[in-house]
Amino acid sequence: MKTIALVPAAGMGKRMGASINKQYLHLAGKPILAHTLELFQQADFIDEIYPIVPQEEIDYCRDNVVEKYGITKVRQIIAGGAERQNSVLNGLRAVAMSTAGIVVIHDGVRPLVPLDVVRRSVELAAEHDGALVAVPAKDTVKIVKGAFVISTPPRDSLWLAQTPQTFRYGIIRHAHETAEAEGFIGTDDASLLERTGKKVHIVIGDYRNIKITTPEDLVLAEAFLKN
């Protein structure tokens, strides 16, 4: 059974204020998405990669990222959907059910995740229902209604979810199919599993594993790469 990487990168990146979508902005001289795909290309425990991009960007992604940077593990570039959740389900449906064992779902604009974190998520997903990379919250979090604080949850119970989020293929596809049938939209893939009663194991992540969504994030990512 294969370990598959689904890499959703179908976002429009409006907060970047750029003329191209954020996944193609350059970080240290190459597209952000190229950095992310190269991580999985280098990982000996990843068998196949499936980038998920807007339909109209498939040729651009193939020419300017996959082929230009020699990402030979890419088996298919998949058309995304209206929401990230729809895009991931498109990816799950495109993967051969007979050969997929573990599915690693990782944001295309998180190019700085350490490979040992990804490997650990794969190992834990094989043992449990799913594995979620996350880091403990550093700041105090407030629950707010209107303009007023209504409670302050204990910080030691709060974690910030990242990707990858890793699952056995059958479990995560069932969770996505169920959510679609019931019209439920979750904030991440793990939340779809949680609502089916499955348990998701935490993998301690890395604070440098940022999601690049604003110009400030791009500056920070450049600094992390230099150091």
TIZARO-495758 format. One record per residue: residue in one letter; z, y, x of N, C-alpha, C in turn. Coordinates in steps of 0.1 Angstrom, whole numbers, plus 5000, padded with zeros to 4 digits. Each point is the difference from the previous one (the first is absolute). Last residue first. Example, Ala and Ser with C-alpha at 12.3 -4.5 7.8 and 13.67 -1.06 7.14 Angstrom:
<atoms>
S507149785128500050115009500850114992A499949435003500050124991500050125009
</atoms>
This chain:
<atoms>
N507953135181501249955006500249854999K496250234982500150055014501249955007L499349904954499149935008500150045015F502650234967500449865002499149925009A498750434987501150015010500649865002E496650044968499450035014501250005010A501249974955499449875005499450025014L501750384978501149915004499449875006V497050314981500650055013501049915005L498249904958499049975011500550055013D502650094962500149865003499049975012E499950424980501149995009500249855004P496650114969499750055014501149985009T500149674960499950145001499650045014T500549544987499550064987499950155001I501249515028499450135002499350054988K504349675010498850004992499450145002I503349735036499950104990498649984993N503349775035499049944991499750094988R503550065034498750065004498849954992Y504649854995499850134995498750075004D500949474992500050095011499850144994G502049514978498750065005500350095011I502349544976500350135006498850065007V500149674957499749995014500250145006I501649724952499850125008499649965015H499149714952500850015012499750125009V499649864945499250055012501050025011K499649694951500850085010499250035012K498849914944500049955014500850095009G499050074952501249925003500049945014T496850304978499849864995501249915004R499750465013500150004985499749864995E499750095047501450014995500149994985L495750025021500749875002501450004995L497550395000499449914991500649865000S501350345031500650024987499449914989A498350005045501349934999500650024986D496150245013499749864996501349924998D500250524990499549935011499849854996T501050334968499950105011499649935013G498549834949501250015009499850105011I498049894947499750055014501250025008F498349704953501050065008499550055013G498049754960499850155001501150075009E499249514989501050074993499950165001A497049705023500049954986500950084991E500050085047498850054994499949964985A503649835026500150144998498850064993T499849555012501050024989500250154997E497449875037499349974987500950024988H501850065043499150104997499249974987A503149685016500750124996499050124997H498249595015500649984987500750134995R498449985044498950024991500549984985I503149945035499650144999498850024990I501549555010501150084994499650154998G497149695022500149974986501050094993Y499450045048498950044992500249984985R504150105033499149894998498950034990F502050415027500349904990499249885001T501650545021499449875003500549894990Q499450565015500849924990499249874999P500050415041499549904991501149944990T500750455002499249885000499949955015Q504150264973498850035007499049894997A505050234978498949895001498850055008L505450135002498750064997498949905003W505449964983499149975011498650074996L505749984985498750064998499149975013S504849914993499249904992498650054998D503450255024499949875007499249904992R501250444984498850005009499849865006P502150124951500449985013498949975010P499350324956500149855004500549995014T500550404965499749985014500249865003S499050334952500849905008499549995014I498650344968500849924991500849895007V497550525010500349875005500949934990F496350384986501449975003500249865006A496150244979500350075012501449975005G497449654970499850144999500250075013K502049595007499450014987499950154997V500949645046499950144993499449984987I502549735044499349974987500150134992K500249945056500650054987499249954989V501149865055499050014989500750044987T500750045058500649984987499050024989D498249855048500550124993500849954987K497849695029500950085009500750114993A498149484985499950154998501050075009P497949525014501150064992499850154999V495749675002501050065010501150064991A495849594994500750124996501050055011V496149594982500450085012500650134995L499649514974499850144999500550075013A498549484978500750085010499550145000G500449524965499250115006500950075011D501149584979499050044991499250115005H502149685037500550064988498950044990E499249805043501249944996500650044987A495950175021499849864999501349934995A500150465009499349974987499749864998L502050155041500950004988499349974987E497450035040500949895001501049994988V497150375004499249884997500949885000S501850415013499850004986499249884995R500750075046501349964994499850004985R496450165026500249855002501349964992V499150465001499049934991500249855001V502550265029500550024986499149934991D498850015045501149914998500650014986L496550305014499549864996501249904999P500450544990500149915011499649864996V498250474977501049894998500049915012L497350414991500949995011501049894998P496350194970499549935012501049975011R499250124946501349975008499549935013V497050114963500450125008501449995005G497949654974499150045010500350125009D503549654975499350134997499050035012H501549494986500450115008499150124998I501549464986499450124994500550125008V499349445006500750115006499350134994V500449444987499350134998500850115005I499549425005500950125000499150135000G497749594991501449965000500950114999A494549874989501050105003501449944999T495949764990500350005015501150105003S498149914955500249875006500550005015M498750394973501349954996500349875007A496950425016499949864996501449944997V498950534995500449905010499949864994A499350404974498949975009500349905011R503250164968499049924993498849975009L503550275016500549874998499049914993G499050465006500049925013500549864998N500150294963498649975004499949925013L504250154987499649894992498549975002V501850385022500549875005499649884992S498750424984499349975012500549875006N502250184963498749944996499249965012Q504050235007500349874995498749934996R499850455014500249915011500249854995E497250304968501350015006500149915011A495950014978500550134997501350045006G497249635027500150034985500650144998G496949765044501350034994500050034985A496749685033500150124992501350024994I499149735047500149984985500150144994I498149725046500550134996500050014985Q500249555034499350074989500750144998R501049715037499249914993499250074989V502650125049499750054987498949914993K501649975046500749924990499750044986T498350225040499349884997500749914989I499750515020501049934992499449884994G498350385031500049865003501149924993Y498550484999501249975008500249855001K496350194976500150095011501149955010E499349784957499049975011500250085012V503050104964500049855003499149975011V500150464987501349955004499949855004N496250274986500850105008501449955004D496749754972499350055011500950075010R501849824960499449895008499450065012C501750304969501149925006499449905009Y497050234974500550095010501149935008D498249784962499050005012500650095011I502649984961499949875006499050005012E501450354967500350025014499849865007E499650084952498950085007500350015015Q503149764972498749944999498950085009P505250045014499250044988498649945001V503549725026499650145000499350034988I502849605030499750034986499850154999P500049565039500250154997499650024985Y501349545026499350054989500350154998I500549565039500350144996499150044989E502049515026498950084994500550134995D502849705026498749935001498850084994I505150075026499250044989498649945001F503449955033500549934988499350044988D499450195045499549865000500449924987A499150545009501049914996499549864999Q497350405008500749955012501049894997Q497650224965499049935009500749945012F502550274971499849874995498949925008L500850455013501349935000499849854996E496450304995500149945013501349935002L499250244960499349885001500149935013T501950434995500749904992499349865001H498050375021501349965007500749894992A496250194980499649925012501349955007L500550314965499749864995499649915011I500550465009501349944998499849864996P496250215030500550014986501349934999K499050205048499349914991500650004986G501550285038498649985003499349904991A504750134996499849975014498549955002L500450064954501349995006499749955014H496850204956500249955013501550025005L497949924948500450105010500349945013Y499049754961498950025010500350125009Q502849864963499949885008499050025011K500850344965500950005011499949885010N495850224974501249934996500949975012I496850425002499849864998501349944997S499750465006498749984993499749854999A505250224999498849985009498849974993G504950064987499150124999498849995010M504049704988499650035014499150135000R501649794960501150085006499650045015K497349704972499950154996501050085007G498349505002500650085010500050154997M498449564979499150125002500650105009G500649434997500550134996499150115003A499749515010499150064990500550134995A501349615031499750135006499050074991P503149505007499550104991499950145007V500149495018500250135004499550114991L501549445008499350094991500450145004A500049505026500550144999499150084990I501549445009499050114996500650135000T500649465018500850124998499050124999K499249454989499850115008501050114996M499949434999500050124992500050135009
</atoms>
